[in-house]
Amino acid sequence: MATCWQGLWAYRFYLIVFFLPIFLLPLPILVPTKMTSSIREDLGAPTSETGSPPEPHCRVRGPYCHVLIFQEAYCAYTIILMALLWCTEALPLAVTAFLPVIMFPMMGIMTASTVSLEYLKDTSILFIGGMMVALAVENWNLHKRIALRMLLIIGVRPALLILGFMLVTAFLSMWISNTATTAMMVPIAHAVLEQLHKVPTDRDVEEGRNNPAFELQEQKEETKLDEKDNKQDCPFPPTPSESKTQRNREQLRFSQGLSLCVCYSASIGGIATLTGTTPNLVLQGQVNSLFPRNGNVVNFASWFSFAFPAMIILLLFSWVWLQVLFLGFDFRKNFGLAEQSRNQEQAAFEVIRREHKLLGPMSFAEKAVTLLFVLLVVLWFTREPGFFTGWGNLAFSNENGKSMTSDGTVAILIAVIMFIVPSKIPGLTQKPGNPGKLKAPPALLTWDIVKKKMPWNIVILLGGGFALAKGSEESGLSKWLGDKLTPLESVPPAAIAFIICLLIAIFTECASNVATTTLFLPILASMSQAICIHPLYVMLPCTLASSLAFMLPVATPPNAIAFSFGGLRVTDMARAGFMLNVIGVLVITLAINSWSIPMFDLYNFPSWAQSNTTGLCGVSQANVTTSSP
């Protein structure tokens, strides 16, 4: 019997993929959706006295035989199937994202060419361009130079060391991958801790210890972590002391706190910029897809203005919580005011200083990448900020005065320039191994680097989400969901936003944050239209809450990387992450009910959101305003 269960468990993914579509078949078969008389009249099809189709089957006879009346159930079947496959990861996430290409044309929801167009929209181009620039920053170790320099400024006293690592990690994760940031910062943190938790010699204090742990350890998302690696003992050697056990316990807790502060701040920092984490791009793409006339309400500048203050508040509260949880309430000791730890702190500081010195002066490539990166950020902020006329409106506007360029245009422009600019001051050098042959230096960014490190699976996952949103709209599922959610009209919008934050924060612990936003955003958009509240009032909290994956090692790759370095148990991460989830929900609730209201005009139902509604929201606008917080 044990062998049988082991065999079933070994083949569980095959069984899920085979039986799950069969298990869900009653949805489209037993829950048929009838075409309403208004839709049939628009099509010119005859209706009966009751307003229902004259035939109780899925197609209308005559010239309208290609109009399906089961499309809502078919689309729901596809979405539920993909949601369960994404949650179980029985198929790779990107492979599951391709299912709309197969199922929507076969179900008559959309043509294959229409579905395929959803897989490479402007938001996907923005992701590709932003990732190319981030890869160039990583390739020339510019992020490591920034990290070490900031740590030298902040210092290595326990509380300040945690704050320093959190600020550095959050800043870097605003621009480059959260996973790459964590993979770089965790080894640095443990190298510093090794010096902080040993009794240094005079030579250690003077020169610093050459610690190989500073070499970047490239971690892949697909790496499976061994259980025995997860249960390593504290790597710091015990110091000779009467209270050696107590000291080792304190060192272990400090190590746990520093590891968690790195992975948590990577997730927190990613919410500040539109390209910082993929759910932000999912929101922009869904808004542009579901509300084509929104006037580019979500762009780099508007998102940063909304999310950056929330990120700073959440980061500071997280620092206070982690300090209290892992360092205790002895703030005099936490801030390094006691004399007993000065030698260890000096040795740890020397480690950081020595590693920064080993980087040497900035090369031409680092300076060029820095210049192009700063130019990219400036162009993003000034293209079409909304509160003043941007360069996109002045130089590249259409007949309506709107910018014809996008944030994706800017990202690809800077990325292409990086493929053109050489990595050394222009000149000829001799080819290694062939002194008689000359060659030009490589460019700042090469296609080999992009091929190896570009997460193409995320591009496909984004496209799959856009295809689902478009299919929900075309099939009428969005309208059906909106009609079912109209009883929420009596609930205060602030309560709705708070409940959504809690629901998403729980759901994202078990599923990919990209899949979470992909599934929930179209539903929330339909709900907002049905109850006549601003779509962003519910879509913004959903997007931010999807980044609150703090409780489990498998919730997000940064958590898994921190967990793999040892000294952490699942209970440690769950205890710290639970309170951070609560803090995160409260901060998001504060953000959506304060500075975001004048920024996005959340008190008023926008005209661009009425395109797919019955037009009744304008009548009930007074109720929306009075019921808003």
C-alpha positions in Angstrom: 0.0 0.0 0.0 2.8 2.3 0.8 4.4 1.7 -2.6 1.1 2.5 -4.2 0.7 5.8 -2.4 4.4 6.7 -3.2 3.7 5.9 -6.9 0.6 8.1 -6.9 2.5 10.9 -5.3 5.4 10.6 -7.8 2.9 10.8 -10.7 0.7 13.5 -9.0 1.4 16.2 -11.6 0.5 13.8 -14.5 -2.7 12.8 -12.7 -3.6 16.4 -12.1 -3.1 17.4 -15.7 -5.1 14.4 -16.9 -8.1 14.4 -14.5 -8.5 18.1 -13.7 -10.0 19.1 -17.1 -12.4 16.1 -16.8 -13.4 16.9 -13.3 -14.3 20.5 -14.3 -16.4 19.4 -17.4 -19.8 19.8 -15.6 -19.3 23.6 -15.6 -19.7 24.2 -19.3 -22.0 21.2 -19.8 -24.5 21.6 -16.9 -24.3 25.3 -16.4 -25.3 26.7 -19.8 -25.4 30.5 -20.2 -28.3 31.9 -22.2 -28.0 34.8 -24.5 -29.9 37.8 -23.3 -32.5 39.4 -25.5 -30.5 42.7 -25.7 -27.5 40.9 -27.1 -29.7 39.0 -29.6 -31.4 42.2 -30.7 -28.0 43.7 -31.3 -27.2 40.7 -33.5 -30.5 40.9 -35.2 -31.5 37.5 -34.1 -35.2 36.6 -33.5 -36.3 36.1 -29.9 -39.3 34.4 -28.3 -41.9 36.2 -26.2 -39.9 35.4 -23.1 -36.8 36.9 -24.6 -34.9 33.6 -24.6 -33.5 31.9 -27.7 -36.1 29.7 -29.5 -33.8 26.7 -29.3 -32.5 25.3 -26.1 -29.1 24.4 -27.5 -25.9 26.3 -27.8 -26.3 27.7 -31.3 -28.9 29.9 -33.0 -30.3 28.6 -36.2 -30.1 30.4 -39.5 -27.5 33.1 -40.4 -26.7 33.5 -36.7 -25.5 29.9 -36.2 -22.0 30.9 -35.3 -23.0 32.9 -32.2 -22.4 30.8 -29.1 -24.6 31.2 -26.0 -22.4 29.1 -23.7 -19.4 31.4 -23.9 -19.5 32.7 -20.3 -19.4 29.1 -18.9 -16.7 28.1 -21.4 -14.5 31.1 -20.4 -15.1 30.3 -16.7 -14.0 26.7 -17.4 -10.7 27.9 -18.9 -10.0 30.4 -16.1 -10.7 27.9 -13.3 -8.6 25.3 -15.0 -5.7 27.7 -15.5 -6.0 28.9 -11.9 -5.8 25.4 -10.4 -2.9 24.5 -12.7 -1.1 27.7 -11.6 -1.7 27.0 -7.9 -0.6 23.3 -8.1 2.2 24.1 -10.7 1.4 20.7 -12.3 2.5 22.4 -15.5 5.1 25.1 -15.8 3.5 28.5 -15.3 4.4 29.7 -18.8 3.0 26.5 -20.4 -0.3 27.0 -18.6 -0.4 30.6 -19.8 -0.5 29.3 -23.4 -3.9 27.5 -22.9 -6.0 30.5 -24.1 -4.4 30.1 -27.5 -5.8 26.6 -27.7 -9.1 26.9 -25.8 -10.5 30.3 -26.8 -10.6 29.6 -30.6 -12.0 26.1 -30.1 -14.7 27.5 -27.8 -15.6 30.3 -30.2 -14.7 33.0 -27.8 -12.0 34.7 -29.8 -10.1 33.9 -33.0 -6.6 32.6 -32.8 -5.1 35.7 -34.3 -6.9 37.9 -31.8 -5.7 35.8 -28.8 -2.1 35.8 -30.1 -2.0 39.6 -30.3 -2.5 39.7 -26.5 0.8 37.9 -25.8 3.1 40.8 -26.8 1.5 44.1 -25.8 3.2 47.3 -24.8 3.4 46.2 -21.2 5.4 43.1 -22.2 7.7 45.4 -24.2 8.2 47.5 -21.1 9.1 44.4 -19.1 11.7 43.3 -21.7 13.3 46.7 -22.0 13.5 47.2 -18.3 15.0 43.7 -17.8 17.6 44.4 -20.4 18.8 47.5 -18.6 18.8 45.6 -15.3 20.9 42.8 -16.8 23.5 45.4 -17.9 23.6 46.8 -14.4 24.1 43.2 -13.0 26.7 42.3 -15.7 29.0 45.1 -14.7 28.5 44.7 -10.9 27.2 48.2 -10.5 24.6 46.9 -8.1 27.3 45.5 -5.8 29.2 48.8 -5.8 26.0 50.6 -4.8 25.3 48.1 -2.1 28.7 48.2 -0.5 28.9 52.0 -0.6 25.6 52.4 1.1 26.5 50.0 3.8 29.7 51.9 4.5 27.7 55.0 4.9 25.1 53.5 7.3 27.4 51.4 9.5 27.3 48.0 11.1 25.7 48.5 14.5 23.0 45.8 14.9 19.9 47.9 14.4 21.5 50.1 11.8 23.0 47.0 10.0 19.5 45.6 9.6 18.2 49.0 8.4 21.1 49.4 6.0 20.6 46.0 4.4 16.9 46.7 4.1 17.4 50.1 2.5 20.0 48.8 0.0 18.0 45.7 -0.9 14.8 47.7 -1.4 16.5 50.3 -3.5 18.2 47.7 -5.8 15.0 45.7 -6.1 13.2 48.8 -7.4 15.2 48.4 -10.6 16.5 44.9 -10.9 15.1 41.4 -10.2 14.1 40.7 -6.6 15.6 37.3 -6.9 19.0 38.6 -8.2 19.0 41.3 -5.5 18.5 38.7 -2.8 21.0 36.3 -4.2 23.6 39.0 -4.1 22.8 40.5 -0.7 22.3 37.4 1.4 26.0 36.2 1.0 27.2 39.7 1.8 25.0 39.7 5.0 26.4 36.4 6.2 30.0 37.4 5.5 29.5 40.5 7.6 27.8 38.4 10.3 30.7 36.0 10.4 33.1 38.9 11.2 30.6 40.4 13.7 30.3 37.2 15.6 33.9 36.3 16.1 36.6 37.6 18.3 38.8 39.5 15.8 42.6 39.6 15.9 44.5 42.8 15.5 45.2 41.9 11.9 41.5 41.2 11.2 40.6 44.7 12.5 43.3 46.4 10.6 42.9 44.6 7.2 39.6 42.9 7.3 39.1 39.2 6.6 39.1 38.0 3.0 35.8 36.1 2.9 34.9 34.1 -0.2 31.3 34.3 0.7 31.2 37.7 -0.9 31.4 36.1 -4.3 28.0 36.3 -5.9 26.1 33.1 -5.8 23.7 33.0 -8.8 20.5 31.3 -7.6 17.9 30.1 -10.0 14.2 30.1 -9.2 14.0 26.4 -10.3 16.6 25.3 -7.7 15.1 22.7 -5.3 16.4 23.2 -1.8 17.5 20.2 0.2 15.9 19.7 3.5 19.2 19.1 5.2 20.5 22.4 3.8 17.5 24.1 5.3 18.3 22.8 8.8 22.0 23.9 9.1 23.2 25.0 12.4 24.3 28.5 13.0 27.6 29.0 11.0 29.2 31.2 13.5 31.9 29.7 15.8 31.1 29.9 19.5 33.0 32.5 21.4 34.6 31.6 24.7 32.3 33.0 27.3 30.5 31.9 30.5 27.2 32.4 28.7 28.3 30.7 25.5 24.8 29.1 24.9 23.0 32.4 25.4 25.5 34.1 23.1 25.1 31.5 20.4 21.3 31.8 20.7 21.6 35.6 20.2 23.9 35.2 17.3 21.5 32.8 15.6 18.6 35.1 16.1 20.5 38.0 14.6 21.5 35.8 11.7 17.8 34.9 11.2 16.7 38.5 11.4 19.3 39.7 8.9 18.4 36.9 6.4 14.7 37.7 6.6 15.2 41.5 6.4 17.0 41.0 3.0 14.3 38.8 1.4 11.4 40.8 2.8 12.9 44.2 1.7 13.4 42.7 -1.8 9.7 42.1 -2.0 8.8 45.4 -0.5 11.1 47.4 -2.7 9.7 45.9 -5.8 6.4 47.6 -5.3 7.8 51.1 -5.6 8.3 51.2 -9.4 6.3 50.0 -12.3 9.0 47.6 -13.4 10.1 46.6 -9.9 7.9 43.5 -9.8 5.7 41.8 -12.4 2.3 42.3 -10.8 2.7 46.1 -11.3 3.0 45.5 -15.0 0.0 43.1 -14.9 -2.1 45.9 -13.5 -1.0 48.4 -16.2 -1.7 45.9 -18.9 -5.1 44.9 -17.5 -6.2 48.5 -17.1 -5.1 49.3 -20.7 -6.8 46.2 -22.0 -10.1 46.4 -20.1 -10.4 50.2 -20.3 -8.8 51.3 -23.6 -9.9 55.0 -23.1 -8.3 55.4 -19.6 -5.8 58.0 -20.8 -2.7 56.2 -19.6 -3.7 56.7 -16.0 -1.2 54.1 -14.8 2.3 55.1 -16.0 5.7 55.1 -14.4 5.4 58.5 -12.8 1.9 58.0 -11.4 2.7 54.6 -10.1 5.9 55.8 -8.4 4.0 58.8 -6.8 1.5 56.3 -5.3 3.6 53.3 -4.4 6.9 54.8 -3.2 5.4 56.4 0.0 3.7 53.1 0.8 6.9 51.3 0.3 8.9 53.6 2.6 6.2 53.3 5.4 6.0 49.5 5.1 9.8 49.2 5.1 10.2 51.3 8.2 7.5 49.4 10.1 9.1 46.1 8.9 12.5 47.3 10.3 10.9 48.1 13.7 9.2 44.7 13.8 12.2 42.6 12.8 14.4 44.5 15.3 12.0 43.9 18.1 11.5 40.2 17.2 15.1 39.2 16.7 17.1 41.8 18.7 14.7 42.4 21.6 13.9 45.6 23.4 17.5 46.5 24.5 17.7 49.5 22.2 21.0 50.6 23.7 22.6 47.4 22.7 20.8 47.2 19.4 22.2 50.6 18.3 25.7 49.6 19.4 26.0 52.0 22.3 27.6 49.3 24.5 31.4 49.0 24.5 31.6 45.3 24.5 30.9 44.8 20.7 33.0 47.6 19.3 35.9 45.3 18.1 33.5 42.9 16.3 31.7 45.9 14.6 35.1 47.3 13.5 36.1 44.0 12.0 32.7 43.7 10.1 33.1 47.3 8.9 36.6 46.5 7.6 35.2 43.5 5.6 32.8 45.8 3.8 35.4 48.5 3.3 37.9 46.0 1.9 35.4 44.4 -0.5 34.5 47.9 -1.7 38.1 48.7 -2.2 38.7 45.5 -4.2 36.2 46.7 -6.8 38.6 49.4 -7.7 37.7 52.7 -9.4 34.6 52.8 -11.6 35.3 51.5 -15.1 34.2 53.2 -18.3 31.5 50.5 -18.7 30.1 51.2 -15.1 30.0 54.9 -15.8 28.3 54.4 -19.1 25.7 52.1 -17.6 25.1 54.5 -14.7 24.6 57.4 -17.1 22.2 55.5 -19.3 20.3 54.2 -16.3 19.8 57.7 -14.9 18.7 58.9 -18.3 16.1 56.0 -18.5 14.6 57.0 -15.1 14.5 60.7 -16.1 12.8 59.9 -19.4 10.3 57.7 -17.6 9.3 60.4 -15.2 9.1 63.2 -17.7 7.4 61.5 -20.7 3.8 62.1 -19.7 3.7 62.8 -15.9 0.2 64.3 -16.0 0.8 67.3 -13.7 2.9 69.1 -16.4 3.5 68.7 -20.1 6.0 66.0 -20.7 8.4 65.6 -23.6 6.2 62.9 -25.1 3.3 65.4 -25.4 5.6 68.1 -26.9 7.6 66.1 -29.4 5.6 63.0 -30.2 1.9 63.8 -29.7 -1.1 62.6 -31.7 -4.0 64.8 -32.8 -5.4 64.7 -29.3 -2.2 65.9 -27.7 -1.4 62.5 -26.1 2.0 61.0 -26.3 2.5 58.4 -29.0 5.5 57.0 -27.2 5.2 54.8 -24.1 7.3 53.7 -21.1 8.1 50.6 -23.2 9.4 52.8 -26.0 11.9 54.5 -23.7 13.1 51.2 -22.1 13.7 49.6 -25.5 15.5 52.8 -26.7 18.0 52.7 -23.8 18.4 48.9 -24.1 19.3 49.3 -27.8 21.8 52.0 -27.0 23.5 49.6 -24.6 23.9 47.1 -27.5 25.7 49.9 -29.4 28.0 51.6 -26.8 31.3 49.8 -26.3 32.3 48.7 -22.8 35.7 50.4 -23.1 36.9 53.7 -24.4 36.8 53.3 -28.2 40.0 51.8 -29.5 41.5 48.5 -30.8 42.9 45.8 -28.6 44.8 42.6 -29.4 42.8 39.4 -29.4 43.8 36.9 -26.6 45.8 34.0 -28.0 46.3 35.7 -31.4 48.5 38.8 -30.8 48.5 39.7 -34.5 44.7 40.1 -34.7 42.8 43.2 -33.4 39.3 43.3 -32.1 36.9 45.8 -30.8 35.7 45.7 -27.1 32.3 44.1 -26.5 29.2 46.3 -26.1 27.7 47.2 -22.7 25.1 44.5 -23.3 25.3 41.5 -25.5 22.7 39.1 -26.7 24.4 36.2 -25.1 23.8 37.8 -21.7 20.1 38.4 -22.6 19.6 34.8 -23.8 21.0 33.4 -20.6 19.3 35.6 -18.0 16.1 37.0 -19.5 13.1 35.5 -17.8 11.1 34.8 -21.0 8.6 32.7 -19.0 7.4 35.9 -17.3 6.8 37.5 -20.7 4.6 34.5 -21.6 2.9 34.6 -18.3 2.0 38.3 -18.7 0.6 37.5 -22.2 -1.5 34.7 -20.8 -3.0 37.1 -18.2 -3.9 39.6 -20.9 -5.5 36.9 -23.0 -7.6 35.8 -20.0 -8.8 39.4 -19.4 -9.7 39.9 -23.1 -11.5 36.5 -23.2 -13.5 37.4 -20.1 -14.6 40.7 -21.8 -15.4 39.1 -25.2 -17.3 36.2 -23.7 -19.5 38.3 -21.4 -18.1 36.6 -18.3 -16.9 40.0 -16.9 -20.4 41.5 -17.2 -22.0 38.4 -15.7 -19.6 38.5 -12.7 -20.3 42.2 -12.3 -24.1 41.6 -12.2 -23.6 38.9 -9.6 -21.6 41.3 -7.4 -24.0 44.2 -7.4 -25.2 43.4 -3.8 -21.8 44.8 -2.7 -23.0 48.2 -3.6 -24.3 48.6 0.0 -20.9 47.8 1.5 -18.6 50.8 2.1 -15.8 50.9 -0.5 -13.2 51.2 2.3 -14.4 47.8 3.7 -14.3 46.3 0.2 -10.7 47.4 -0.3 -9.7 46.1 3.1 -11.3 42.7 2.5 -9.6 42.4 -0.9 -6.2 43.1 0.7 -6.7 40.4 3.2 -7.9 37.9 0.6 -5.0 38.5 -1.8 -2.4 38.5 1.0 -3.6 35.0 2.0 -3.9 33.7 -1.6 -0.5 35.0 -2.7 1.2 32.8 0.0 0.1 29.7 -2.0 0.2 30.9 -5.6 2.5 33.0 -7.8 1.9 36.7 -7.3 1.7 37.1 -11.1 -0.9 34.4 -11.3 -2.8 36.0 -8.4 -3.1 39.4 -10.0 -3.8 37.9 -13.4 -6.8 36.0 -12.0 -8.3 38.7 -9.6 -7.8 41.9 -11.5 -10.4 41.3 -14.3 -12.9 40.1 -11.6 -12.3 43.3 -9.6 -12.6 45.5 -12.6 -16.1 44.0 -13.4 -17.1 44.4 -9.8 -16.1 48.1 -9.7 -18.2 48.7 -12.8 -21.2 46.9 -11.3 -21.2 48.8 -8.0 -20.0 52.1 -9.5 -16.7 52.7 -7.8 -13.4 53.7 -9.4 -11.7 50.6 -10.8 -8.3 51.6 -9.3 -9.9 51.7 -5.9 -10.0 47.9 -5.8 -7.3 47.1 -8.4 -4.5 49.0 -6.7 -4.9 47.2 -3.3 -5.0 43.8 -5.1 -1.7 44.6 -6.9 0.1 45.8 -3.8 -1.2 43.0 -1.6 0.1 40.3 -4.1 3.6 41.3 -3.0 3.0 40.5 0.6 4.3 37.0 0.4 6.2 36.8 3.6 5.1 33.7 5.5 6.4 30.7 3.6 9.7 29.8 1.9 7.9 28.7 -1.3 5.8 31.9 -1.5 8.5 33.8 -3.5 12.1 33.1 -4.7 13.7 35.7 -2.3 12.2 33.8 0.6 13.6 30.5 -0.7 17.1 32.0 -1.1 17.1 33.3 2.4 15.8 30.0 3.8 18.5 28.0 2.0 21.3 29.7 3.9 20.4 28.0 7.1 19.5 29.0 10.6 15.8 29.5 9.6 12.8 27.3 10.3 9.4 27.6 8.6 8.0 28.7 12.0 10.5 31.5 12.2 9.5 32.8 8.8 5.8 32.3 9.4 5.9 34.2 12.8 7.7 37.1 11.3 5.8 37.1 8.1 2.3 37.0 9.7 2.8 40.3 11.4 4.3 41.8 8.3 1.2 40.7 6.3 -0.9 42.5 8.9 1.2 45.6 8.7 1.2 45.5 4.9 -2.6 45.3 4.7 -2.9 48.3 7.1 -0.3 50.3 5.1 -2.1 49.6 1.8 -5.4 50.5 3.3 -3.9 53.8 4.5 -2.4 54.5 1.0 -5.6 53.8 -0.9 -7.7 56.0 1.4 -5.3 59.0 1.6 -2.9 60.3 -0.9 -4.1 58.1 -3.8 -7.6 59.7 -3.7 -6.6 63.1 -5.2 -3.9 61.5 -7.3 -6.3 59.2 -9.2 -9.6 61.0 -8.4 -10.9 57.9 -6.7 -14.0 59.6 -5.3 -15.5 59.8 -8.8 -16.4 57.0 -11.2 -14.4 57.8 -14.3 -16.0 58.2 -17.8 -13.5 55.8 -19.3 -14.8 53.0 -17.1 -18.3 53.4 -18.3 -17.6 52.1 -21.8 -18.5 48.5 -20.9 -21.3 49.3 -18.4 -25.0 50.0 -18.8 -24.4 53.7 -18.1 -26.2 53.7 -14.8 -23.1 54.7 -12.8 -23.4 58.4 -13.6 -26.9 58.3 -11.9 -25.5 56.8 -8.7 -22.4 58.9 -8.5 -23.6 60.9 -5.5 -23.9 57.6 -3.6 -20.4 56.7 -4.5 -19.0 59.9 -3.3 -20.8 59.9 0.0 -20.0 56.2 0.7 -16.3 56.7 0.0 -14.0 57.1 3.0 
